[in-house]
Amino acid sequence: MEFNYKAKDLQGNDHVGSVQAPDIHSAAATIHKKGLIVVSLSPKNAPANQLLDRFFNRVSFTELVIVTRQLATMVSSGLVLSEAIDILEEQQTNKTLKKALVEISQNIKGGLTLAQALSKYPHIFPHLYINLVKSGEASGKLDSVLLQMADGLEKDREFQARIKGAMIYPVVVLSMMVVVVIIMMVFVVPKLMNLYTQSTMTLPLPTRILIGTSNLFVNFWWVGVIILIGGFIGINRWKKTPKGNLFFGRLILKTPIVGKIVTSVTLTNFNRTFGLLTSAGIPLLESIGIVSDLTENPVFKNALRDAYKGVEKGLPFSSLLAGAVFPKIVSQMIKVGEETGKVDEIFFKLAEYFESESDHMVKNLTVAIEPIVLIILGIGVAFLVISIILPIYQLTTSF
């Protein structure tokens, strides 16, 4: 059986290919032997029912957090690892997670470590998760690492929920504005303008602009649809190229308000992840490689890859971040952590700081967007009223 895979090496480079194996576990083992970390692994020409099952029964981030917390509690209470996973499996309603836990328990009973068993399910357990478990097992502190990881995952979940919740209002308002404009241009304005187009009088410029815009919406809507679809496909393809991805990464960071929010969110995740890794005893160089893989924005990703090369040569991590895209407070605080030997504590403090900043920025965005929306609506309504009333005024003054 042939499997398609996407993987990364320790330097963060992407690898794509296929491998022959009797099952998905053997395929994952073959890829690991090549020194690669599996990102995704799926059978070639997978049946439609398998794809649908994977889609409808995918493991959510919330489910992963709950399982981690429960496993951490049971392991810290002295329960045998395989028995703890059996108990978790019995409680699961998600078919994908339930099946994975059954096989993980069997693998552990067969002599594999928990990290090795988890690594066979990269679509459920992220690279960071597996590395933290591996470190906990190596240090003999699996229970404390699991508890700390559960706390970190829960904080991350709460943080993401706050950001998404705060962004609902602006998205809903902007969406409603677009819908109202389309309804006005397609259904309302044409009926109002029929009276003016039948007259011989020269219409004022605002009225002609309104009629022209309405005609575009009614008669050439398909052109707009083609442009939107073509633009979306073109931009999406360009974004997948290194240059395009870097361009959009820089563009987002330079966008007013949004750029600062994205930066704060990225730095929150960056510092929290580093805190988890360093507190679990994972070496700095390996931690940088893991965090750079998990960082989505290419600007920060490139800066971390440059830092990886510098640390590899023996340079201090803090000095390498000083001239990069990271704020000065990050490099200065990490320098203090390097000097005092409390780098993990510094990372967690920085995560709290940037999380607080992100919350304030998002709240300010929702407050600031209200007057902006009112101004845009006011201008739109004023333009509409002027466009409709001016011809009536001309008609009345001509008599």
C-alpha positions as CSV (number, residue, x, y, z in Angstrom):
1,M,0.0,0.0,0.0
2,E,1.3,3.5,-0.9
3,F,1.1,6.4,1.5
4,N,1.6,10.1,0.7
5,Y,3.4,12.1,3.4
6,K,4.5,15.6,4.3
7,A,7.4,15.8,6.8
8,K,10.0,18.2,8.2
9,D,13.7,17.6,9.1
10,L,15.3,19.0,12.2
11,Q,16.3,22.2,10.3
12,G,12.6,22.9,9.5
13,N,12.8,22.1,5.8
14,D,9.7,20.6,4.2
15,H,9.8,17.1,2.6
16,V,7.0,15.7,0.4
17,G,6.8,12.2,-1.0
18,S,5.3,8.7,-0.9
19,V,6.3,5.5,0.8
20,Q,5.3,1.8,0.4
21,A,4.2,0.1,3.6
22,P,1.7,-2.6,4.7
23,D,-0.1,-0.1,7.0
24,I,0.0,3.5,8.2
25,H,2.1,2.7,11.3
26,S,4.8,1.0,9.3
27,A,4.8,4.0,6.9
28,A,5.3,6.4,9.8
29,A,8.1,4.2,11.2
30,T,9.8,4.2,7.7
31,I,9.7,8.0,7.6
32,H,11.0,8.3,11.1
33,K,14.0,6.2,10.2
34,K,14.9,8.8,7.5
35,G,15.3,11.3,10.3
36,L,12.1,13.1,9.4
37,I,9.2,14.3,11.5
38,V,5.8,13.4,10.1
39,V,3.4,16.3,9.5
40,S,0.7,14.5,7.6
41,L,0.4,10.9,6.4
42,S,-2.5,9.5,4.3
43,P,-3.2,6.5,2.0
44,K,-2.9,7.3,-1.7
45,N,-6.3,7.3,-3.3
46,A,-8.0,7.0,0.1
47,P,-11.6,5.9,-0.1
48,A,-14.2,8.7,0.2
49,N,-15.7,7.1,3.3
50,Q,-12.3,7.3,5.1
51,L,-11.9,10.9,4.2
52,L,-15.5,11.7,5.3
53,D,-14.9,9.8,8.6
54,R,-11.6,11.8,9.2
55,F,-13.5,15.0,8.5
56,F,-16.5,14.4,10.7
57,N,-14.6,12.7,13.5
58,R,-11.5,14.8,13.6
59,V,-10.1,15.5,17.1
60,S,-10.6,19.1,18.2
61,F,-8.2,21.1,20.2
62,T,-10.6,21.1,23.2
63,E,-10.8,17.3,23.2
64,L,-7.0,17.1,23.2
65,V,-6.8,19.5,26.2
66,I,-9.4,17.4,28.1
67,V,-7.6,14.1,27.4
68,T,-4.2,15.6,28.4
69,R,-5.7,17.0,31.7
70,Q,-7.3,13.6,32.5
71,L,-4.2,11.6,31.7
72,A,-2.0,14.0,33.7
73,T,-4.4,13.6,36.8
74,M,-4.4,9.8,36.5
75,V,-0.6,9.4,36.0
76,S,0.2,11.8,38.9
77,S,-2.2,9.7,41.1
78,G,0.1,6.6,40.5
79,L,-2.1,4.8,37.9
80,V,-0.2,2.7,35.4
81,L,0.1,4.5,32.0
82,S,-1.6,1.8,29.9
83,E,-4.5,1.5,32.4
84,A,-4.9,5.3,32.4
85,I,-5.2,5.3,28.6
86,D,-7.7,2.4,28.7
87,I,-9.9,4.4,31.0
88,L,-9.6,7.4,28.7
89,E,-10.6,5.2,25.7
90,E,-13.7,3.9,27.5
91,Q,-14.9,7.5,28.0
92,Q,-14.4,8.7,24.4
93,T,-17.3,9.3,22.0
94,N,-15.0,10.6,19.2
95,K,-14.4,7.5,17.0
96,T,-11.0,8.7,15.7
97,L,-9.6,9.4,19.2
98,K,-11.1,6.3,20.6
99,K,-9.5,4.1,18.0
100,A,-6.1,5.9,18.4
101,L,-6.2,5.4,22.2
102,V,-6.9,1.7,21.8
103,E,-3.9,1.3,19.5
104,I,-1.7,3.5,21.7
105,S,-2.5,1.3,24.7
106,Q,-1.6,-1.8,22.8
107,N,1.7,-0.3,21.6
108,I,2.6,0.7,25.2
109,K,1.9,-2.8,26.4
110,G,4.0,-4.1,23.5
111,G,7.0,-2.2,24.8
112,L,6.9,1.3,23.1
113,T,7.2,4.5,25.1
114,L,4.2,6.9,25.2
115,A,6.0,9.3,22.9
116,Q,6.7,6.6,20.3
117,A,3.1,5.5,20.4
118,L,1.8,9.0,20.0
119,S,4.1,9.7,17.1
120,K,2.1,7.3,15.0
121,Y,-0.8,9.8,15.1
122,P,0.6,13.1,14.0
123,H,-2.9,14.2,12.8
124,I,-4.0,14.1,16.5
125,F,-1.0,14.8,18.6
126,P,1.2,17.8,17.4
127,H,5.0,17.7,17.1
128,L,5.2,19.9,20.2
129,Y,3.0,17.5,22.2
130,I,5.1,14.4,21.4
131,N,8.4,16.2,22.1
132,L,7.2,17.3,25.6
133,V,6.0,13.8,26.4
134,K,9.3,12.4,25.2
135,S,11.2,14.8,27.5
136,G,9.0,13.9,30.4
137,E,9.6,10.2,30.0
138,A,13.4,10.8,29.6
139,S,13.6,12.8,32.8
140,G,11.2,10.6,34.8
141,K,8.8,13.5,35.3
142,L,6.0,12.5,32.9
143,D,3.3,13.4,35.4
144,S,4.6,16.9,36.1
145,V,5.2,17.5,32.4
146,L,1.7,16.4,31.5
147,L,0.2,18.6,34.2
148,Q,2.2,21.6,33.0
149,M,1.3,20.8,29.4
150,A,-2.4,20.6,30.3
151,D,-2.2,24.0,32.0
152,G,-0.4,25.5,28.9
153,L,-2.9,24.0,26.5
154,E,-5.9,25.2,28.5
155,K,-4.4,28.7,28.7
156,D,-3.9,28.6,24.9
157,R,-7.4,27.4,24.4
158,E,-8.8,30.2,26.6
159,F,-6.7,32.8,24.8
160,Q,-7.8,31.7,21.4
161,A,-11.4,31.7,22.5
162,R,-11.1,35.3,23.7
163,I,-9.5,36.4,20.5
164,K,-12.1,34.7,18.3
165,G,-15.0,35.9,20.5
166,A,-13.8,39.5,20.4
167,M,-13.4,39.3,16.6
168,I,-17.0,38.1,16.1
169,Y,-18.5,41.6,16.3
170,P,-16.3,43.3,13.7
171,V,-16.8,40.4,11.3
172,V,-20.6,40.4,11.7
173,V,-20.8,44.1,11.3
174,L,-18.7,44.2,8.1
175,S,-20.5,41.2,6.7
176,M,-23.9,42.9,7.3
177,M,-22.6,46.1,5.6
178,V,-21.7,44.2,2.5
179,V,-25.1,42.4,2.4
180,V,-27.0,45.7,2.8
181,V,-25.0,47.3,0.0
182,I,-25.7,44.4,-2.4
183,I,-29.4,44.5,-1.5
184,M,-29.6,48.2,-2.1
185,M,-27.7,48.1,-5.4
186,V,-29.6,45.1,-6.8
187,F,-33.2,45.6,-5.6
188,V,-33.8,49.0,-4.1
189,V,-31.9,51.5,-6.2
190,P,-33.1,50.3,-9.7
191,K,-36.7,50.8,-8.7
192,L,-36.1,54.3,-7.4
193,M,-34.0,55.3,-10.4
194,N,-36.6,54.1,-13.1
195,L,-38.3,57.5,-12.7
196,Y,-35.2,59.5,-13.4
197,T,-33.9,57.5,-16.3
198,Q,-37.2,58.0,-18.2
199,S,-36.9,61.8,-18.0
200,T,-34.9,63.9,-20.5
201,M,-33.2,66.0,-17.8
202,T,-29.5,65.8,-17.2
203,L,-29.0,63.9,-14.0
204,P,-26.6,65.2,-11.4
205,L,-23.2,63.4,-11.0
206,P,-24.0,61.6,-7.7
207,T,-27.1,60.2,-9.3
208,R,-25.3,59.0,-12.4
209,I,-22.6,57.4,-10.2
210,L,-25.4,55.6,-8.2
211,I,-27.2,54.4,-11.3
212,G,-23.9,53.2,-12.9
213,T,-22.9,51.3,-9.7
214,S,-26.4,49.7,-9.6
215,N,-26.2,48.7,-13.3
216,L,-22.8,47.0,-12.6
217,F,-24.3,45.0,-9.8
218,V,-27.4,44.0,-11.8
219,N,-26.0,43.4,-15.3
220,F,-22.3,42.5,-14.7
221,W,-22.4,40.7,-11.4
222,W,-20.8,37.7,-13.1
223,V,-17.7,39.7,-13.9
224,G,-17.3,40.5,-10.2
225,V,-17.7,36.8,-9.3
226,I,-15.1,35.8,-11.9
227,I,-12.7,38.5,-10.6
228,L,-13.2,37.4,-7.0
229,I,-12.7,33.7,-7.7
230,G,-9.8,34.3,-10.1
231,G,-8.2,36.7,-7.6
232,F,-8.7,34.2,-4.7
233,I,-7.1,31.3,-6.7
234,G,-4.2,33.5,-7.9
235,I,-3.4,35.0,-4.5
236,N,-3.7,31.5,-2.9
237,R,-1.2,30.0,-5.4
238,W,1.2,32.9,-5.0
239,K,0.9,32.7,-1.2
240,K,2.1,29.1,-1.4
241,T,5.4,30.3,-3.0
242,P,8.2,31.4,-0.7
243,K,8.2,35.0,-2.0
244,G,4.4,35.3,-1.9
245,N,4.2,33.8,1.6
246,L,6.8,36.3,2.8
247,F,5.1,39.2,1.1
248,F,1.8,38.5,2.8
249,G,3.5,37.8,6.1
250,R,5.1,41.3,6.0
251,L,1.9,42.9,4.7
252,I,-0.2,41.6,7.7
253,L,2.4,42.8,10.2
254,K,2.4,46.3,8.6
255,T,-1.4,46.6,8.5
256,P,-2.6,49.2,11.0
257,I,-4.1,47.7,14.2
258,V,-4.3,44.2,12.7
259,G,-0.5,43.9,12.5
260,K,-0.1,44.7,16.2
261,I,-2.7,42.2,17.1
262,V,-1.1,39.5,15.0
263,T,2.3,40.3,16.4
264,S,1.1,40.1,20.0
265,V,-0.7,36.8,19.4
266,T,2.3,35.3,17.7
267,L,4.6,36.4,20.6
268,T,2.2,35.0,23.1
269,N,2.2,31.6,21.4
270,F,6.0,31.8,20.9
271,N,6.8,32.5,24.5
272,R,4.3,30.0,26.0
273,T,5.6,27.3,23.7
274,F,9.2,28.1,24.6
275,G,8.3,28.1,28.3
276,L,6.8,24.6,28.0
277,L,9.8,23.2,26.1
278,T,12.5,24.7,28.3
279,S,10.7,23.8,31.6
280,A,10.4,20.2,30.3
281,G,14.2,20.1,29.8
282,I,14.3,20.1,26.0
283,P,17.6,21.6,24.7
284,L,17.4,25.2,23.4
285,L,18.5,24.3,19.9
286,E,15.8,21.7,19.5
287,S,13.2,24.0,21.1
288,I,14.0,26.7,18.5
289,G,13.5,24.2,15.7
290,I,10.2,23.1,17.1
291,V,8.9,26.6,17.7
292,S,10.0,27.7,14.2
293,D,7.9,24.8,12.7
294,L,4.9,25.9,14.8
295,T,5.1,29.6,13.9
296,E,2.8,30.5,11.0
297,N,4.0,34.0,10.1
298,P,7.0,33.6,7.7
299,V,8.7,36.8,9.0
300,F,9.0,35.3,12.5
301,K,9.7,31.8,11.1
302,N,12.7,33.1,9.1
303,A,14.0,35.1,12.2
304,L,13.8,31.9,14.3
305,R,15.6,29.8,11.6
306,D,18.4,32.5,11.5
307,A,18.6,32.3,15.3
308,Y,18.8,28.5,15.1
309,K,21.9,28.8,12.9
310,G,23.4,31.4,15.3
311,V,22.8,29.2,18.4
312,E,24.3,26.3,16.5
313,K,27.5,28.4,16.2
314,G,27.5,29.1,19.9
315,L,25.9,32.6,20.0
316,P,23.5,33.5,22.8
317,F,19.8,33.3,21.9
318,S,19.0,36.7,23.3
319,S,21.5,38.6,21.1
320,L,20.2,36.9,18.0
321,L,16.7,38.1,18.7
322,A,17.8,41.7,19.4
323,G,18.2,42.7,15.8
324,A,15.3,40.6,14.5
325,V,11.6,41.3,14.3
326,F,11.0,40.7,18.0
327,P,10.5,43.7,20.3
328,K,13.4,44.7,22.5
329,I,11.7,43.5,25.7
330,V,11.9,39.9,24.4
331,S,15.7,39.9,23.9
332,Q,16.3,41.9,27.1
333,M,14.1,39.6,29.3
334,I,15.6,36.4,27.7
335,K,19.1,37.8,28.4
336,V,18.1,38.2,32.1
337,G,16.9,34.6,32.1
338,E,20.1,33.4,30.5
339,E,22.1,35.2,33.2
340,T,20.0,34.0,36.1
341,G,19.3,30.4,34.8
342,K,15.5,31.0,34.8
343,V,14.8,31.1,31.1
344,D,11.6,29.1,31.4
345,E,10.1,31.5,34.0
346,I,11.0,34.5,31.8
347,F,9.2,32.9,28.8
348,F,6.0,32.3,30.8
349,K,6.1,35.9,32.1
350,L,6.6,37.2,28.6
351,A,3.6,35.1,27.4
352,E,1.4,36.6,30.1
353,Y,2.6,40.1,29.2
354,F,1.8,39.7,25.4
355,E,-1.4,37.9,26.2
356,S,-2.6,40.9,28.2
357,E,-1.5,43.2,25.4
358,S,-3.4,41.1,22.8
359,D,-6.6,41.3,25.0
360,H,-6.4,45.0,25.3
361,M,-5.7,45.5,21.6
362,V,-8.7,43.3,20.5
363,K,-11.0,45.2,23.0
364,N,-9.8,48.5,21.6
365,L,-10.4,47.3,18.1
366,T,-14.0,46.5,18.9
367,V,-14.4,49.9,20.5
368,A,-12.7,51.7,17.6
369,I,-14.7,49.9,14.9
370,E,-18.1,51.3,16.1
371,P,-17.4,55.0,15.2
372,I,-15.7,53.9,12.0
373,V,-18.8,51.9,11.0
374,L,-21.1,54.8,11.9
375,I,-19.0,57.2,9.8
376,I,-19.0,54.8,6.8
377,L,-22.8,54.3,7.2
378,G,-23.3,58.0,7.5
379,I,-21.4,58.7,4.3
380,G,-23.2,56.0,2.5
381,V,-26.7,57.2,3.6
382,A,-25.8,60.8,2.8
383,F,-24.6,59.9,-0.7
384,L,-27.8,57.8,-1.3
385,V,-30.1,60.7,-0.1
386,I,-28.2,63.3,-2.2
387,S,-28.4,61.1,-5.3
388,I,-32.1,60.6,-4.9
389,I,-33.1,64.2,-3.8
390,L,-30.9,66.2,-6.2
391,P,-33.0,65.2,-9.3
392,I,-36.2,66.0,-7.5
393,Y,-34.8,69.4,-6.5
394,Q,-33.9,70.1,-10.2
395,L,-37.4,69.1,-11.3
396,T,-39.1,71.4,-8.8
397,T,-36.8,74.4,-9.6
398,S,-37.3,74.0,-13.4
399,F,-41.0,74.9,-13.1
